[in-house]
Amino acid sequence: DAKTTQPPSMDCAEGRAANLPCNHSTISGNEYVYWYRQIHSQGPQYIIHGLKNNETNEMASLIITEDRKSSTLILPHATLRDTAVYYCIVRANNAGNMLTFGGGTRLMVKP
Amino acid sequence: NAGVMQNPRHLVRRRGQEARLRCSPMKGHSHVYWYRQLPEEGLKFMVYLQKENIIDESGMPKERFSAEFPKEGPSILRIQQVVRGDSAAYFCASSPPRGVDGNQPQHFGDGTRLSIL
């Protein structure tokens, strides 16, 4: 699976949009972009995934650039409960079933 | 709709004892995955199972660790003769059978925190 690069930490003001970037410049055509987050002492929580089109669900939006070399996870109105480590993961649909977690981005939402 | 259930949430063992960690997947999910998270590190894949079959155990230590997912009942991760280095959070995830495009998100439980005295 392709390697991803994320900033180690970010701050966001409560109520503002949180935009979390992810670089995956070596992504292959059959690889999806997944986002998970891990709130302290809990298991990773699935957020969203996509292939090449932008995706939106009740939690977040995923914007994938046209060349698919990077993406941005958007939390439209961050709350204190969104403070967590956010992981961007690239996985092929016909690869082994493991998810490879990197260091992620530690998002701190501040009042 | 119950999520992935893991128990116990916390487990304390002395060196040399056995640890058994249980995972009940979400309803309708037939695929189970185990991951380990050492303190201050990211999750590392250990093993992937379907009912009664180990599909990929490339992340499992060669000795002392085993996993099963029987036809009936939860998946079990078993660690024999535990050592201090086994202290970690162990997470289980499950997913339904893969769709046409092969993509199904994995959903995680809240883990078992294993402490070795």
Contacts between the chains, C-beta under 8 A, distances in Angstrom:
chain1	res1	chain2	res2	distance
A	32	B	103	5.6
A	34	B	105	6.9
A	36	B	108	8.0
A	41	B	110	7.9
A	42	B	110	5.4
A	42	B	111	7.8
A	43	B	4	7.5
A	43	B	91	5.1
A	43	B	93	7.8
A	43	B	108	3.6
A	43	B	109	5.3
A	43	B	110	4.7
A	43	B	111	5.3
A	44	B	43	6.8
A	44	B	91	7.1
A	44	B	93	7.8
A	44	B	108	4.7
A	45	B	108	7.1
A	46	B	105	4.5
A	46	B	106	7.0
A	46	B	107	5.8
A	46	B	108	7.7
A	49	B	103	6.9
A	49	B	105	6.2
A	87	B	42	7.6
A	91	B	103	8.0
A	93	B	101	5.4
A	93	B	102	3.4
A	93	B	103	5.0
A	94	B	102	5.4
A	96	B	48	7.3
A	96	B	56	5.4
A	96	B	58	7.4
A	97	B	31	7.0
A	97	B	33	6.5
A	97	B	48	4.7
A	97	B	55	7.1
A	97	B	56	6.4
A	97	B	95	7.8
A	97	B	106	7.9
A	98	B	33	7.2
A	98	B	45	3.6
A	98	B	48	6.7
A	98	B	56	7.0
A	98	B	58	7.7
A	98	B	59	6.8
A	99	B	33	7.9
A	99	B	35	7.8
A	99	B	43	7.6
A	99	B	45	6.8
A	99	B	93	7.9
A	99	B	106	6.2
A	100	B	45	7.1
A	101	B	35	8.0
A	101	B	42	4.0
A	101	B	43	4.5
A	101	B	44	7.5
A	102	B	42	6.3
A	103	B	42	6.3
A	104	B	42	6.9
